[in-house]
Amino acid sequence: MEDLFAGIIEQIFANLLLVPIGFVYLWLRFRNRVRVKQTLAKEYENSYSNAGSVIVANTIAALGALAIGSFVILAIVVQIRGWLRN
């Protein structure tokens, strides 16, 4: 029963969030019906949900890398400021 409920929630999540993201991304990127269909078939297995999940995962990864880079730069700047004050 839990597997059924998890599958239903997964499909709802995919249909409400990932499909629109994948659709908008592909249409903004290619703006050509033929190119969108080709890319969707070739790279995303004919699923806007797959395209949306790739976009969401890449965005989260980029934000994580940006956050880590910011923390590293902040640590270096704080250390240099400490050296200059002494």
N, C-alpha and C positions, 0 to 999 in steps of 0.2 A: 504494500500500500504506500509505503514511503517513497519507493522508486517511482511509482505513478505520479505522486504529488510533486516530487522533484522534477520529473520530466515535464509536467504541466507548467510549473513555475519557470523552468528553463525556456520553454517555448514562448511563454508570455513575455519574458524578458527580451528574448531575441526579436520578437515581432514588434514590441513597443519601442525598443531603444536601438538595437543594432541594425535592423532593416532600414529605417529612415537615414541613419548615419551613412550606411554603405551606399544607399541610393543617391543621396545628396553629394557625397564625395565623388562618386563615379561621374555623375552628370556635370558637376563643376569642373572636374579635371579634363574630361574628354569632349563634352558638349556636342557629341555626335552619336546618334543612335547605334550605328554600326560598330563604332569603336567601343562603345560601352558594352554591347552584347559580346564582342570578341574578347574583351578584357575580362568580363564577368565569367565567360566560359573557360578561358585559358587559365586565369590566376585564382579565381574564387569559386570554382566548381558550380557555376550558375546560381550562386546564392548571395543576395545582398547582405544577408546576415553574416556570412563569412567575411565579406569586405568590411562591414562595420566593425566586426571583432578585431580585424587586423588594424584598422585605424585607431580604435580605442586602445589596443595594446601598445601600438607604436607611440601614441600620445602619452600614455602613462609612463612608458620607458623614457621618453624624451624629458618629461617633467622630473622624473627621478634623477636622471643624469644632470639636469640643470640644478636641482637642489643639492646634490652631492658636490658638484663643481662650485657652487656658491659657498657651501660650508668650508671647502678646502681653501678658497680664496679668502674667506673671512678669517680662518685660522692663521693664514700667512700674514694678513694685514695686522691682526691683533698682535702677533709675535713681533713683527717689525716695529710697530708703535711702542711696544714694551721696551725694545732695545734702544730706540731713539730717546725715550724719556730718561733712561739711566745714563 
